[in-house]
Amino acid sequence: MVSGDAAFISPSGNLVCWLDEVGAECTALIRNWPMAPSMPDCTRAKQPNTASFRVSEWAYVGCTRFVTGNTAIIGSSHPVPQWYDPNRDSIVAAADGSGWKGYALAYGQTVRSGVSECSVAETGVSCRDTASGHGFTLSKTSVDIH
């Protein structure tokens, strides 16, 4: 359990996530799942690649706000994350070729802040509101809202 916000990148370098006591958001830097027919905050240039939830609300898919990546970047204004264990976790390059590196939460690990919880698996990242059960699973190939 961490206090405040936490951010991480998946070991693959493709999924960037941020969570706090009342919600979570993950962005797929590269994705090959289809765009939903109607997404008002998205444009052709800005394709949907982010899943989010806030406490007591259903999860949803939308376009990147890139709040997520800012706090996971090495050298950003944020210190080393509370969850980071250099004996277990790693530092990886972002999969989109942008050149930035981030703190990667190891496969099989979970980070929690308040009611928000995210777990990393080789198949993707799952985040949920532990009180309501609402959340999402995001990967390069799919997004599932539950």
N, C-alpha and C positions, 0 to 999 in steps of 0.2 A: 504494500500500500504506500502510495506517495501522497504528500500533501500538496495541494495546488495543482498546476498543470504539468503534464508530461508529454513528451513527443519522442517518436522513434521512427526508424526506417526499417523495413523488413530486410532480412539477410540477403535477399535477391536484389535489393536496391530499388525495387519497383514500387512498393507501397509505402507511403509516408503518412503517419498518423499522429494525431494530437488528441488528448483527452484532458478533462478536468472533472471536478466534482459533479457536474450536471450534464455532461454530454461528451461525445466523441465525434471525430471526423477523420476519414482516411481517403487519400487520393491515390489512384493508380496512375503513375507517370506514363506508362505505356499500357494500353488496354485494347482488347479486340472483342469486346462485347458491344452489341448494337445500341444505338441511341433510341431512347423511348420516343414515341411519336410527338408528345407535347411536353416540352420543358421550357417554361417561359423565361427562365434566367439564362438560357443557353442560346448561342448563335452558331452559325456554321463554323466560325473560327474558334469558338470556345465550346468544345464538345463535352458532354457530361462524363465525368470520371471520378466523382467524389460521392461517398456515402456518408451520411451524418445522422445523429439523433440528439435530441435534448431531452431532459428528464420529463417524464409523463407525456411525451409525444411519440408518434410513430416515426420510425426511421424513414429517410427518403434519399433519392439520388438526385444530384444536381451538378453544377459546374464548379470547377476549382475556384476556391477563394484563396487558396494557398496560404491560409493561416497555418495549416498543418506543417508544411516544410520549414517555415521560418525558424521554429524552435528546435528542429532536429539537426540543423546544419552545424557542423563543426566550425568554430570560430565566430558563431553568431553571438549576440549579446547575452545568451543564456549560458549558465555554467554546465558542467557535466551533469547529466540527469541523475536524479536520486536512485533510479532503478539500475543504473549502469554498473555492471560487474566485469572488469577487464579480463577476468579468468573465464568468463562464460560468453559474454557479448562481444561484438566486434565493431569496427568502423568500416563502412562500405561506401563505394561510390554510387551515386544516383544512376539508375538504369537509363535515364533519358539522354545521357551524354553531355549534360550541362556542366559537368566538372566538379560539382559540390559533393562533399562527403558528409555522412551522417552517422549517428549512433544507432546501431542495429540491435534490436532486441532479439535474442536467440530463439530459434525454433523451439516450440514446446513451452515457452515462457509466457507469463501473464503479468500485466501491470494494471493496477487499480487505483482510482482516485475517487473518493466518495462512492456514488452508486455506479460510476462508469468503469467498465472493465474491458480490456482488449487482450486477446490471446493470439500468438503467432504460430502458424503451422506451415509446413511446406506447401499446402494447398491454398493458403491465403491468410488474411487477418479477419478475426471475428471480434466485433465489439458489441456490447449490450449494456442496457440499463438493468442492473441486478434487481431493482425493485419491481419494474414492470415486465421485464423479459424482452422488451422491444430492442431491436438492434439490427445488425447487418453482418454479412460476410462478403468480403471484397477480395478479388484476385485479378490477375491479368485477363483471365478468360470469362469471368462472370461476376455478377453482383446479385446478392440475395437479401431481400429486406424481410425481416421477421419481427 
